[in-house]
Structures are given as C-alpha cells and as structure tokens.
Amino acid sequence: MRGRLGSVDSFERSNSLASEKDYSPGDSPPGTPPASPLSSAWQTFPEEDSDSPQFRRRAHTFSHPPSSTKRKLNLQDGRAQGVRSPLLRQSSSEQCSDGEGRKRTSSTCSNESLSVGGTSVTPRRISWRQRIFLRVASPMNKSPSAMQQQDGLDRNELLPLSPLSPTMEEEPLVIFLSGEDDPEKIEERKKSKELRSLWRKAIHQQILLLRMEKENQKLEASRDELQSRKVKLDYEEVGACQKEVLITWDKKLLNCRAKIRCDMEDIHTLLKEGVPKSRRGEIWQFLALQYRLRHRLPNKQQPPDISYKELLKQLTAQQHAILVDLGRTFPTHPYFSVQLGPGQLSLFNLLKAYSLLDKEVGYCQGISFVAGVLLLHMSEEQAFEMLKFLMYDLGFRKQYRPDMMSLQIQMYQLSRLLHDYHRDLYNHLEENEISPSLYAAPWFLTLFASQFSLGFVARVFDIIFLQGTEVIFKVALSLLSSQETLIMECESFENIVEFLKSTLPDMNTSEMEKIITQVFEMDISKQLHAYEVEYHVLQDELQESSYACEDSEPLEKLERANSQLKRQNMDLLEKLQVAHAKIQALESNLENILTRETKMKSLIRTLEQEKMAYQKTVEQIQKLLPADALANCELLLRDLSCNPNNKAKIGSKP
C-alpha cells in the first residue's frame, strides 16, 4: 500500500509545508478562472523532484493521472484568463453555494502554485477524496457497514467553499457526483429483480425435481411390481391357453366388474380349455363372485366383518407357529425362499390376519401353502378375501378344526371310493397296511401344493373355485388310478410310501393334462354324500356297541337317544338342503313371475290408451252420422254383445 499510493506521512508533510506560508484569508481568489474538475482531472501533473525530501511520487488515481514529462510552471500576474493553471495537488470538497445549493470543488494548491498566483489561502479541512485515500492507505479498523454509514454522514455535511470562483464547466461533474446514488439504486433494483427471477427459477426447478422424483418412484414401484409378478409366476403352466380363449376370458371378466350372472356351462367349457397364467387371479375372483351370486351363506356361518388392515394391527397367539412354517412353505420358490423377504412377510401377514379372523381354527399346518398359492396370483387383500371364500363359502375350514373330524371323514370317503372303483389297488394298499392318512392327508390339507408342481396345483385351484371340495377327491382318485400298475409293482411298505410321496408328484405335463381332463369329466357328488352319512352311522353303531357292555342302563338310553337324534339331524340336514334347492327354484320362478307381471302391466297400459283413442274416434263418427244410422249401429252392437257367434250371419245380411 505504501509503495503504490504513498504514505500518510508524506501527505501530512505536504499540508504542513503549505501551512508555513503566510496567506491572507481575506484576499480574493486569483484572476484566472480554475479549470473544471473533469478537465483538470485529465491534465498532466508535474512530477516532484527526486531531490526533494518532502514529496514522493503519487500513484495513478482517477483525479491524479501520471505525467509522462516534467513541465515547469511560469505564472505571471498579467497572464490571460483563458490559460489554465496546473496544480500539483488538488482536493475538492462539496458545499452548497448561496441560493443554488450546488456542489463545488475546492482545489488546495501546493505551496509554489499558490505563491505564484499572489493569493494566500488558509489550510482547510480534509476533503472527501482525501478521506477515501486515508481509509485506503491506512489499515481499516472499521467494518464495511460502518464505513458506508460514515460516508453517508460525510456527504450530508457542509464542506468549505473553494477559494476559486465557480464556473459553468463544473456542472457535468456536479451532475455526475449528484447522481452517484442513482446507478446504485438501479443496480440494486436489477439485483433484486435478478434475485426474484432466480428464486422463481429455483422454485420451479425444485417443483420439477419433486415431480420427477415422484414419477421415478412410481416407475420404480411399477418396475418392482412387474419384477415381483414375474418372479411369482415363474412356473411351468399345464395346458397352453389359446388366444381365442384369452379373448373370451376378457369378455367374461367384464361381467365380473358388473356383477352379472353367467352361464355355468359356458364357464365350465371355457375353464376346461385353459386359463391364462397372467389373468388367473382375476379369474378366481370372477368364479368366487359367480358362486356367491348363486349361493348365500347363513348369517351364523358368515365370517366376522373385520377389514384386513384392522386385523394386521392386532397381535396373534399363533405367531410362533406361523414364523416356524414360513421357511417350510415353498422353500425352492424364489418369491418365498428369501428369509423375511417380501414373500415371507406377505405370507406372515395373511396367515396372521386369518388366525385372528377365525378364532376356532386359528392356524393349522397346510393353510400356509394355500395362502402361498393365492399370493402368487394376487395382492394380499385379494388373497385374504379368496382365503375367506375357500374356508367359509366352500367349507374347507372344517378339515382344519382342532378335532380333525372332517379330515377323518374325507379319509373314509377316499378309501370307500378306492374300494368301489379300484378294488385291486385298495386290496394291495390294505395288505401293506397303508392307510390314506399316510399319503392323502397332506394332499387334502395343502390342496396338493406341498408335493406337486405349481402348474398342476394352479389347475387344481381353477377347478376348486368352480366345483368346490369334491375336486380333491377327484384329483386323488385320478392320480391313484393313473399310476395303479406302478403302485401294484411295489411290494413293500417303504417302496409304496416312497413312490406315493416322491415318484407320483414327479409327473410330466402330458400326464398332468390327462388327469385334469379326467377331473372335469368325473361326477362323484352323490357317492361322497352317501359315504359321509355311512361314516356317521358307523360311528353311532360303534358307540352303541361300546356302551352295551356297561351296566348303567340310563347311560345306554341316553346314548341311544343321542344316536337317534343324530340320525334325525342328518335327515333334517338332507331335508334342509332339499328345501334350500326348492327355495332357490321358487326365487327364480318368482323373478320370472315379476317380469311377466311388469310386461302385462305395460300391455294393459297400451290397451287402455288404444281404448281411449277408439272412444274418441267413435265419438267423432257419432257426430258425423245421422240418427237412423246410429240407431242401427246400436242394435247391431247389442246383438253382437248378446250372441257373438252370430256375427258372421248378421254381417252377411244386405
């Protein structure tokens, strides 16, 4: 700072030298008019002598540009007024003039220039330019805000007048100095506008970024959903579905949204042709809706009306059993194989919700496979609704009760079917002491999902949603009958069990398709009902025979009465089923009668309108015809009303 701009000591030394001269404060200013500040700013200044110890060469500023050559000043008293006098050092200050309030510049000349002019001026206060110079040259102890505040105060102060007379050439600089604040204000306005525009751009960009993030999240969610759906449906389908069948299924699914009854024979034939893997979940929901439109559960058998989300908020006592079975459910499938992955978590939620909904059943081994098959084709809430349909509407929850009575009845029914339709196979299994509970219990409890391929299990589920619980018996019977020769070749207990548990499920697609076609063609509903009644009768007889050995006669009487009541209960159940069928038929007839009634009412209305029109025409005809003709017409009408058979004879008379 000292090398370029000069030191403060040199500046003070120059002021002290100027003050040593004797100046008279009352003298008039020199006769030569001073140059304007703008013109004087760009004049060449004489450089100080290198020998002089008081002054140092000044650095280049706006008001003191450097001079390239040294010039000597010879000022005389008789000098013309038009000649401008160069100044060694110049300081200008602002002050309001008398009456006009202009800003003037006072030039403080050096010692030599003032002595030559013949005037003596007293030293004045430091000008605002010198004050700026002092701030720059000396170390700043004040903050920029304090300096700006001090500048504002200095500008408002009254500065001393210049000893030189003002000229008109000062006005451009005065205007320039007076308008110094305007560019700053303009710049501030520009800066504020720019900041506003920048804020607007930033806000718009932030909004766009948020929207893009939301869209990216949606795309990622859809991508994850597609990926998870692809992983879910990663199984080989049994029976290819043609494009025509897919188009017809799309038309049927429109009726599902409109809740319209469809012809069950058409659905049966369409289901036999195949089901597209991508639409299988929607088709199951469609079949459940068609079943519910035709069959209504009694109020006592309906599940509690609790939503899926509310059930998830509760705690279940079956949590440990559910967590243990998560890793055992479809352990090789990629959707369920990841420990505590999305598949296992959704399966846990579904099983937990059902255990809270059905307090009697709770959780039983086998339900996890059924729930897993549903989750592979639909969302959690949809799978929960379909699980309720299978358990309550179709009646699968009976086989999961703690007493397992329904499962025992099913095992008896399967053995009776084998006894009646495949006697050799039945005898072979009995000789090796292989009961149906050894191989068929997991088939019934998991609906074949624990041992067979998913493509085959999906086709079994298709038929279950259409026909109900009897499908399990059909599939089991067709499986055993198709492999009867191979089972007969197995001679030991271990070989038969190994074949039924490992070899039988490992079938090719052609054999699976044959079994599915056999299931569609079979009808064993009557036999199953008869076997169930037979089971209950045999159970009652065994109980009576066991109690016959006892001596207590009142107990025997009570048991007999109980057995009779059970038989009556079975008869009443059969009658109740017949009554339900009759009620459904009567309801359908009632609907037909109501439609006919509406049609008849509409016909009656049209006939009444025609009658009114005919009456109007008759009245008009009566006005136009003479009285004789009217009398003849009335006679004819009376004859027709009395003897309608003589209409032709009367009409033939002239």
matplotlib code that plots the C-alpha trace (Angstrom):
import matplotlib.pyplot as plt

x = [0.0, 2.8, 4.7, 1.7, -0.4, 2.1, 2.3, 0.1, 3.2, 4.1, 0.5, 0.6, 4.1, 2.7, -0.1, 2.4, 4.6, 1.6, 0.6, 4.0, 3.4, 1.6, -1.8, -4.3, -7.7, -9.3, -7.6, -9.7, -9.2, -6.8, -7.9, -7.6, -10.7, -10.0, -10.4, -13.3, -12.8, -13.2, -10.7, -8.3, -8.6, -7.0, -4.3, -0.7, 0.7, 4.3, 6.3, 8.1, 11.8, 13.7, 15.9, 13.0, 12.6, 9.1, 7.2, 7.0, 5.8, 2.0, 0.4, -2.2, -5.7, -8.8, -8.1, -4.3, -3.1, 0.7, 2.6, 5.0, 7.2, 8.2, 6.9, 8.0, 5.3, 6.0, 2.9, 2.8, 0.4, -0.5, -1.5, -4.6, -7.7, -8.1, -4.9, -5.4, -3.1, -1.9, -2.0, 0.4, -2.1, -5.8, -8.5, -12.1, -14.9, -18.7, -20.5, -23.8, -23.5, -25.6, -29.1, -28.5, -27.1, -24.6, -21.8, -18.5, -14.9, -12.2, -8.7, -6.0, -2.9, 0.6, 3.0, 4.5, 1.3, -0.4, 2.6, 2.8, -0.9, -0.4, -3.0, -2.7, -5.3, -5.6, -5.4, -8.9, -10.3, -9.6, -11.8, -13.9, -11.3, -8.5, -10.7, -11.2, -7.4, -6.7, -9.1, -7.3, -3.8, -4.2, -5.3, -9.0, -10.2, -13.9, -16.3, -17.6, -21.1, -19.7, -17.6, -20.7, -22.6, -19.7, -19.7, -23.3, -22.8, -19.9, -21.8, -24.6, -22.1, -21.5, -18.0, -15.9, -16.2, -13.4, -11.2, -11.6, -14.6, -17.1, -17.5, -20.1, -17.7, -18.3, -21.9, -21.2, -19.2, -21.7, -24.4, -22.2, -21.4, -25.0, -26.2, -23.9, -26.7, -28.9, -26.7, -26.5, -30.3, -30.6, -28.1, -29.9, -33.2, -31.6, -30.1, -33.5, -35.2, -32.4, -32.8, -36.5, -36.1, -33.5, -35.8, -38.6, -36.4, -35.2, -38.7, -39.8, -36.8, -37.5, -41.1, -40.0, -37.5, -40.1, -42.4, -39.7, -38.8, -42.5, -42.6, -39.4, -40.8, -43.9, -41.8, -39.6, -42.7, -44.2, -40.9, -40.6, -44.2, -43.6, -40.4, -42.1, -45.0, -42.6, -40.9, -44.3, -45.5, -42.2, -43.7, -44.5, -48.1, -50.1, -52.1, -51.5, -54.2, -55.1, -55.6, -59.3, -59.7, -57.9, -60.3, -63.3, -61.9, -61.5, -65.2, -66.2, -64.1, -66.1, -69.2, -67.2, -67.0, -70.7, -71.7, -73.8, -74.6, -73.1, -74.0, -72.1, -71.9, -70.1, -67.7, -67.1, -66.2, -64.1, -62.2, -61.6, -59.9, -57.4, -56.7, -54.1, -51.4, -51.4, -55.1, -55.6, -56.0, -58.8, -60.5, -60.5, -62.2, -64.7, -65.5, -65.9, -68.3, -70.4, -70.6, -71.7, -74.3, -75.9, -75.3, -75.8, -74.3, -76.5, -75.7, -74.4, -71.8, -70.5, -67.1, -66.8, -66.9, -63.4, -61.1, -57.7, -55.9, -57.6, -56.6, -52.9, -52.9, -53.7, -51.5, -52.0, -51.1, -50.2, -47.2, -44.5, -46.1, -46.5, -42.9, -41.7, -43.7, -42.6, -39.4, -41.1, -43.6, -42.4, -38.7, -37.5, -39.6, -37.7, -40.5, -40.7, -37.1, -35.6, -35.7, -38.0, -38.3, -41.4, -42.9, -42.5, -43.6, -46.8, -47.4, -47.0, -49.5, -52.0, -51.8, -51.8, -54.9, -56.8, -55.8, -57.3, -60.4, -61.2, -60.6, -61.9, -59.4, -56.6, -53.6, -53.1, -50.2, -51.3, -53.0, -49.7, -49.5, -53.0, -52.3, -49.0, -50.7, -53.1, -50.4, -48.6, -51.5, -52.9, -52.2, -52.5, -56.0, -57.3, -55.7, -57.3, -60.7, -60.2, -58.9, -62.1, -64.1, -62.3, -62.7, -66.2, -68.1, -66.7, -66.3, -62.6, -62.3, -63.9, -60.8, -58.6, -60.6, -58.7, -60.8, -59.9, -63.3, -63.8, -60.4, -61.2, -64.5, -62.5, -60.1, -63.0, -64.6, -61.4, -60.9, -64.5, -64.0, -61.0, -62.9, -65.8, -64.0, -60.4, -60.7, -57.3, -55.5, -57.4, -56.6, -52.9, -52.7, -54.6, -52.3, -49.3, -51.1, -51.1, -53.9, -55.0, -53.8, -50.2, -50.2, -53.5, -53.6, -51.0, -52.9, -56.1, -54.6, -52.4, -54.6, -51.7, -49.4, -46.8, -45.7, -46.8, -45.7, -47.2, -48.6, -50.6, -51.7, -52.9, -55.1, -56.5, -57.3, -59.1, -61.5, -61.8, -63.1, -65.7, -66.8, -65.7, -64.4, -65.2, -62.4, -59.8, -61.3, -61.4, -57.8, -56.7, -58.7, -57.4, -53.8, -54.0, -55.9, -53.4, -50.4, -52.2, -49.9, -46.7, -48.1, -49.0, -45.4, -44.2, -44.2, -43.1, -44.4, -41.4, -41.5, -45.1, -44.8, -41.7, -43.5, -46.6, -44.5, -41.8, -42.4, -46.1, -45.8, -42.9, -45.1, -44.7, -47.1, -48.9, -49.9, -51.0, -53.2, -54.8, -55.6, -57.1, -59.4, -60.5, -61.3, -63.5, -65.4, -65.9, -69.0, -68.9, -71.0, -73.7, -71.2, -69.4, -72.7, -73.6, -70.2, -70.5, -73.8, -72.4, -69.5, -71.8, -74.0, -70.9, -69.7, -73.0, -73.1, -69.6, -70.5, -73.6, -71.7, -69.1, -71.7, -73.6, -71.0, -71.6, -74.1, -75.6, -78.9, -79.7, -76.5, -77.3, -80.7, -79.1, -76.6, -79.4, -81.4, -78.4, -77.8, -81.4, -81.2, -78.0, -79.8, -82.7, -80.3, -78.8, -82.2, -83.1, -79.9, -80.8, -84.3, -82.8, -80.7, -83.7, -85.6, -82.8, -82.9, -86.6, -86.3, -83.8, -86.1, -89.0, -87.0, -86.1, -89.8, -90.8, -88.4, -89.9, -93.4, -92.4, -91.0, -94.2, -96.3, -94.4, -94.9, -98.6, -98.9, -97.2, -99.6, -102.6, -101.5, -101.1, -104.5, -106.1, -104.5, -105.9, -109.3, -109.3, -108.3, -111.1, -113.6, -112.6, -112.9, -116.4, -117.5, -116.3, -118.2, -121.3, -121.2, -121.0, -123.6, -127.4, -129.7, -131.1, -127.7, -126.7, -129.8, -129.0, -125.4, -126.6, -128.9, -126.0, -123.8, -126.4, -126.8, -123.1, -122.8, -125.6, -124.8, -121.2, -121.5, -124.0, -121.5, -121.0, -124.7, -125.5, -122.6, -123.8, -127.3, -127.8]
y = [0.0, 2.4, 1.7, 2.5, 5.1, 6.9, 7.2, 9.2, 11.0, 12.4, 13.7, 15.4, 16.8, 18.5, 20.1, 21.4, 23.0, 24.7, 26.0, 27.6, 30.2, 33.4, 33.6, 36.2, 34.8, 38.0, 38.0, 37.4, 34.3, 34.5, 36.2, 33.2, 31.0, 27.5, 24.6, 22.3, 19.2, 16.9, 18.8, 19.2, 15.5, 14.6, 17.3, 16.4, 17.0, 18.0, 15.3, 16.1, 16.4, 13.3, 15.6, 17.0, 15.0, 16.1, 14.7, 11.2, 10.4, 9.8, 6.7, 6.7, 7.6, 9.0, 12.5, 12.4, 10.6, 10.3, 12.7, 11.5, 14.5, 17.2, 20.7, 23.9, 26.5, 30.2, 32.0, 35.8, 38.4, 39.6, 36.2, 35.8, 34.4, 31.7, 30.0, 27.1, 26.7, 23.2, 22.2, 20.0, 18.6, 19.1, 18.3, 19.1, 19.3, 19.7, 22.6, 24.3, 27.8, 30.8, 30.4, 27.5, 24.7, 23.4, 21.1, 22.8, 21.6, 23.4, 23.0, 23.1, 24.0, 23.4, 26.0, 27.0, 27.4, 29.5, 31.8, 32.4, 33.3, 36.0, 34.7, 33.3, 30.6, 29.2, 25.4, 23.8, 20.5, 17.2, 16.7, 13.6, 12.3, 12.6, 10.8, 7.9, 7.9, 7.8, 4.9, 3.0, 3.9, 3.2, -0.1, -0.4, -0.8, -0.4, -2.7, -2.0, -1.2, 1.4, 2.9, 3.1, 4.8, 7.2, 8.0, 8.9, 11.2, 12.9, 13.6, 15.3, 17.5, 21.1, 21.3, 24.5, 26.6, 26.6, 29.7, 29.7, 31.1, 28.6, 28.2, 26.6, 23.9, 22.3, 21.3, 18.0, 16.7, 18.2, 16.3, 13.2, 13.5, 14.3, 11.2, 8.7, 7.2, 6.6, 3.8, 2.1, 2.1, 0.9, -1.8, -2.7, -2.9, -5.0, -7.3, -7.6, -8.5, -10.9, -12.5, -12.8, -14.4, -16.7, -17.6, -18.3, -20.5, -22.3, -22.9, -24.1, -26.3, -27.7, -28.4, -30.1, -32.2, -33.2, -34.2, -36.1, -37.9, -38.9, -40.1, -42.0, -43.6, -44.6, -46.1, -47.9, -49.2, -50.4, -51.9, -53.7, -54.8, -56.2, -57.9, -59.4, -60.5, -62.1, -63.9, -65.0, -66.5, -68.3, -71.8, -74.1, -74.0, -77.1, -76.8, -73.9, -71.2, -70.1, -66.5, -67.1, -68.4, -65.4, -63.1, -64.9, -64.7, -60.9, -60.7, -62.7, -60.6, -57.6, -59.3, -59.7, -56.0, -55.6, -58.5, -60.2, -63.9, -66.0, -69.4, -72.0, -74.5, -71.8, -71.2, -74.9, -75.4, -72.3, -73.4, -76.8, -75.2, -73.3, -70.3, -67.7, -67.5, -63.7, -63.4, -66.4, -64.3, -62.2, -65.4, -66.9, -63.8, -64.0, -67.6, -66.7, -63.9, -66.3, -68.7, -66.1, -64.8, -68.3, -69.4, -67.4, -68.4, -68.2, -65.4, -67.8, -69.2, -65.9, -64.7, -61.6, -58.3, -57.1, -55.5, -56.8, -53.7, -53.7, -57.4, -56.6, -54.1, -56.8, -59.5, -63.2, -66.1, -68.2, -66.0, -68.6, -71.4, -69.1, -68.0, -71.6, -72.6, -69.6, -71.3, -74.6, -73.1, -73.3, -73.3, -73.6, -70.9, -67.6, -65.4, -67.3, -68.6, -65.3, -65.2, -62.5, -61.2, -59.7, -63.2, -64.4, -61.1, -61.0, -64.7, -63.9, -61.0, -63.1, -66.1, -63.7, -62.0, -65.2, -66.6, -63.5, -63.7, -67.4, -68.0, -71.6, -72.7, -70.2, -71.5, -75.0, -76.6, -76.6, -73.3, -71.6, -73.5, -72.5, -68.9, -69.0, -70.2, -67.3, -64.8, -65.8, -64.7, -61.6, -59.0, -59.5, -58.1, -60.0, -63.2, -62.7, -62.4, -65.5, -67.4, -66.5, -67.7, -71.1, -71.5, -70.3, -70.4, -73.7, -75.2, -76.0, -74.8, -77.9, -80.0, -77.6, -77.7, -79.0, -82.2, -83.1, -84.8, -83.6, -84.9, -88.3, -88.3, -87.4, -90.3, -92.7, -91.3, -91.7, -95.3, -96.1, -94.7, -96.9, -99.9, -99.4, -98.3, -99.7, -102.9, -104.3, -101.2, -101.0, -104.6, -104.0, -101.0, -102.7, -105.7, -103.5, -101.6, -98.3, -96.1, -93.0, -90.7, -91.6, -90.2, -88.3, -86.2, -83.6, -83.6, -82.6, -80.1, -78.3, -78.9, -80.7, -77.7, -79.2, -82.0, -81.3, -78.7, -75.2, -75.5, -78.6, -77.0, -73.9, -76.0, -77.8, -74.5, -73.5, -76.4, -75.9, -72.4, -73.8, -77.1, -77.0, -79.6, -82.7, -81.7, -83.0, -86.5, -86.4, -85.5, -88.0, -90.8, -90.0, -89.8, -93.2, -94.8, -93.4, -94.9, -98.1, -100.5, -98.9, -99.0, -102.6, -103.4, -102.0, -104.9, -103.4, -100.7, -98.4, -98.7, -97.8, -94.8, -93.6, -93.9, -92.0, -89.2, -88.7, -90.5, -89.8, -86.0, -86.0, -86.4, -84.9, -82.3, -84.7, -87.0, -83.9, -82.8, -86.2, -86.1, -82.6, -83.8, -86.8, -84.5, -82.4, -85.5, -87.1, -86.7, -88.3, -85.8, -88.4, -91.0, -88.6, -87.6, -91.3, -92.1, -89.3, -90.5, -94.0, -92.8, -91.1, -94.3, -96.5, -94.1, -94.3, -98.1, -98.3, -96.1, -98.1, -101.4, -99.9, -98.8, -102.1, -103.8, -101.3, -101.9, -98.5, -98.6, -94.8, -94.0, -96.5, -95.0, -91.6, -92.8, -94.4, -91.3, -89.3, -91.5, -91.3, -87.5, -87.5, -89.6, -87.2, -84.4, -85.9, -86.4, -82.8, -81.7, -83.5, -82.0, -78.6, -79.0, -80.0, -77.1, -74.7, -76.0, -75.6, -72.0, -71.2, -72.6, -70.6, -67.5, -67.9, -68.6, -65.5, -63.4, -64.8, -64.0, -60.5, -59.9, -61.2, -59.0, -56.0, -57.0, -57.5, -54.1, -52.4, -54.2, -53.2, -49.6, -49.7, -51.3, -48.6, -46.0, -47.7, -47.9, -44.2, -43.5, -45.7, -44.0, -40.6, -41.9, -43.3, -40.0, -38.2, -40.7, -40.3, -36.6, -37.1, -39.9, -39.3, -40.6, -43.5, -44.9, -44.5, -46.5, -49.3, -49.4, -49.6, -52.5, -54.3, -53.8, -55.2, -58.3, -58.8, -58.5, -61.0, -63.5, -63.2, -66.5, -64.9, -62.2, -63.7, -64.1, -60.6, -59.3, -61.3, -59.6, -56.8]
z = [0.0, 0.8, -2.5, -4.8, -3.1, -1.0, 2.8, 5.1, 6.5, 3.1, 2.8, 6.2, 5.4, 2.3, 4.3, 6.9, 4.2, 2.7, 6.2, 6.8, 4.1, 5.1, 3.5, 4.0, 4.3, 3.1, -0.3, -3.4, -5.5, -8.4, -11.6, -13.7, -13.6, -12.5, -14.8, -14.4, -12.3, -15.3, -17.4, -14.6, -13.7, -17.0, -17.1, -16.8, -13.4, -12.7, -11.0, -7.8, -7.8, -6.8, -4.6, -2.6, 0.7, 1.4, -1.5, -3.0, -6.5, -6.4, -7.8, -10.6, -9.5, -11.2, -10.2, -10.5, -13.6, -14.0, -16.3, -18.8, -18.9, -16.5, -17.1, -15.4, -14.4, -15.0, -13.8, -14.0, -12.8, -16.2, -17.5, -19.6, -18.0, -20.6, -19.6, -17.2, -14.3, -13.5, -9.8, -8.0, -5.5, -5.8, -3.3, -4.0, -1.4, -1.8, -0.4, -1.1, -2.7, -1.9, -3.2, -5.5, -3.3, -5.9, -5.2, -5.7, -5.7, -3.8, -5.1, -2.5, -4.3, -3.3, -1.9, -5.2, -7.2, -4.5, -4.1, -7.8, -8.1, -5.5, -3.1, 0.4, 1.5, 4.9, 5.2, 5.1, 6.4, 4.6, 1.6, 0.9, -1.7, 0.9, 3.4, 1.0, 0.3, 4.1, 4.5, 1.7, 2.7, 6.4, 7.9, 8.2, 11.8, 10.9, 9.2, 5.7, 7.0, 9.4, 6.6, 4.4, 7.2, 7.7, 4.0, 4.1, 7.0, 5.3, 2.2, 4.1, 5.9, 4.7, 3.2, 2.9, -0.2, -2.8, -2.9, -6.6, -8.3, -9.7, -13.4, -15.7, -16.6, -13.2, -14.0, -15.7, -12.7, -10.3, -12.1, -12.2, -8.5, -7.5, -9.5, -7.9, -5.9, -8.9, -10.5, -7.2, -6.9, -10.4, -9.7, -6.5, -8.4, -11.1, -8.4, -6.7, -10.0, -10.8, -7.3, -7.7, -11.1, -9.7, -6.8, -9.2, -11.4, -8.3, -7.0, -10.5, -10.7, -7.2, -8.1, -11.3, -9.3, -6.8, -9.6, -11.3, -8.1, -7.6, -11.2, -10.7, -7.5, -9.4, -12.2, -9.7, -7.9, -11.1, -12.2, -8.8, -9.1, -12.6, -11.4, -8.4, -10.6, -13.0, -10.1, -8.7, -12.0, -12.6, -13.1, -16.0, -16.9, -17.5, -20.7, -23.1, -23.3, -26.9, -27.9, -28.6, -25.1, -23.7, -25.6, -24.2, -20.7, -21.1, -22.0, -19.0, -16.7, -17.7, -16.3, -13.0, -12.7, -13.5, -11.1, -13.8, -13.6, -16.4, -17.7, -15.7, -18.6, -20.7, -17.8, -17.4, -21.0, -21.0, -17.9, -19.4, -22.4, -20.2, -18.0, -18.8, -16.2, -16.1, -15.5, -13.2, -10.0, -11.7, -13.0, -9.5, -8.2, -11.0, -10.2, -6.5, -7.4, -9.6, -6.7, -4.2, -6.7, -6.6, -3.0, 0.1, 3.4, 6.5, 8.9, 11.5, 9.1, 7.8, 8.9, 11.1, 9.3, 10.1, 7.5, 6.6, 7.8, 11.2, 11.7, 10.9, 13.8, 16.3, 17.9, 17.4, 19.7, 16.7, 15.8, 16.7, 14.7, 11.7, 11.8, 12.0, 8.9, 6.8, 5.8, 5.1, 2.7, -1.0, 0.1, -3.5, -5.0, -5.4, -4.1, -0.7, -0.5, 0.8, 4.6, 5.8, 2.2, 0.6, 0.0, 3.6, 5.0, 3.0, 3.8, 7.5, 7.3, 5.5, 8.0, 11.0, 9.7, 9.1, 12.5, 14.1, 12.0, 12.6, 16.3, 16.1, 13.5, 14.2, 12.3, 11.1, 9.1, 5.5, 5.3, 4.6, 1.2, 0.3, 1.2, -0.7, -3.9, -3.6, -3.0, -6.2, -8.3, -6.4, -3.8, 0.0, 0.5, -2.6, -1.3, 2.1, 0.5, -1.6, 1.5, 3.3, 0.3, 0.3, 4.0, 4.7, 1.4, 0.1, 3.6, 3.7, 7.2, 8.6, 7.8, 9.8, 13.0, 16.1, 16.3, 12.7, 12.3, 8.8, 7.7, 9.1, 7.1, 4.0, 4.5, 4.9, 1.7, -0.3, 0.9, 0.0, -3.5, -3.9, -2.6, -5.0, -8.2, -7.8, -5.7, -6.6, -5.7, -2.5, -1.5, -2.3, -0.1, 2.7, 2.6, 3.1, 5.9, 4.1, 5.2, 3.2, 6.1, 5.2, 1.7, 1.2, 4.4, 3.0, -0.3, 1.4, 3.9, 1.4, -1.7, -3.4, -3.1, -0.8, -3.2, -6.7, -9.2, -9.2, -12.7, -11.7, -8.4, -10.2, -12.5, -9.4, -7.9, -11.1, -10.7, -6.9, -7.4, -9.8, -8.2, -4.5, -2.1, -4.2, -6.6, -4.1, -4.2, -8.0, -8.3, -5.7, -7.3, -10.8, -9.6, -7.9, -10.8, -13.4, -11.6, -10.5, -12.3, -10.9, -7.4, -7.7, -8.7, -5.4, -2.9, 0.4, 2.7, 2.2, -1.6, -1.8, 0.5, -1.4, -4.7, -3.5, -1.9, -4.5, -7.7, -8.1, -7.9, -10.4, -13.5, -16.9, -18.3, -20.6, -17.7, -15.7, -18.6, -18.7, -15.0, -15.4, -18.2, -16.1, -13.2, -15.5, -16.6, -13.2, -11.0, -7.6, -5.5, -4.7, -3.7, -1.4, 0.3, 0.8, 2.3, 4.7, 6.0, 6.2, 8.3, 10.8, 11.1, 11.6, 14.3, 16.1, 15.9, 17.3, 20.2, 20.9, 20.9, 23.2, 25.7, 25.5, 27.8, 30.5, 33.3, 33.5, 31.7, 31.9, 30.1, 27.4, 26.9, 26.6, 24.1, 22.0, 22.2, 21.2, 18.2, 17.2, 17.4, 15.3, 12.6, 12.7, 12.5, 9.4, 7.9, 8.7, 7.1, 3.9, 4.0, 4.6, 1.6, -0.5, 1.0, 0.0, -3.5, -3.6, -2.2, -4.9, -7.6, -6.1, -6.1, -9.7, -10.5, -8.5, -10.5, -13.8, -12.5, -11.6, -15.0, -16.6, -14.3, -15.4, -19.0, -18.5, -16.8, -19.8, -22.2, -20.1, -20.3, -24.1, -24.4, -22.3, -24.4, -27.6, -26.0, -25.3, -28.8, -30.2, -28.0, -29.3, -32.9, -32.1, -30.7, -33.8, -36.0, -34.0, -34.6, -38.3, -38.8, -38.9, -36.1, -38.1, -38.8, -35.2, -34.1, -36.5, -35.2, -31.6, -32.5, -34.2, -31.1, -28.8, -31.0, -31.1, -27.3, -26.8, -29.5, -30.6, -32.6, -34.9, -36.0, -39.4, -40.1, -39.2, -41.3, -44.4, -44.4, -47.0]

ax = plt.figure().add_subplot(projection="3d")
ax.plot(x, y, z, "-o")
ax.set_aspect("equal")
plt.show()
